[in-house]
Amino acid sequence: MEANDRAYLLERCLRLEARIAELEWKLKISDWAEQRQQLQAQMKAQLHEQNLKECSDCGQAKPLEAFRVDRAKPSGYRGRCKACQRRIDRKRDRKRDPDRQRAFHAAHPHKRREYQQRWKARNPQKAKEAQDKSNQRRR
């Protein structure tokens, strides 16, 4: 997909959003709900044709690669883009109690070791890369 095609599509989406906003003021409330659903469906169809999806958090139209796969969803992708999900995950992780986690790992060192061994068995290439990176930092 070329940059011009994406720029055109994003501009078109912005025009559709502006049209939706205009119709919100002109239509009666009962008609507005039906019209809005139709316009949203049209916008989603246009985005789908161009392999784009709108993030439910930031509202930006992004390529499908920017979303995590979720087979349970009708679109096959999560509603939030990876960047927004990462921001939410980091905020949640900061709220966790690190002292409690350290105490658990100190009390159950075998569980962490078992998990690491399972991960290394499933991801030998990543484990080797991580070990090489660690060795380079020590030099």
Long-range contacts (C-beta under 8 A, 24 or more apart in sequence): 1-50, 1-51, 1-63, 5-50, 6-50, 6-52, 9-46, 9-47, 9-50, 9-52, 9-61, 10-61, 12-46, 13-43, 13-46, 13-47, 13-54, 13-61, 16-42, 16-43, 16-46, 17-43, 48-75, 53-77, 55-79, 55-80, 55-81, 55-84, 56-80, 57-81, 57-84, 57-85, 57-88, 58-83, 58-84
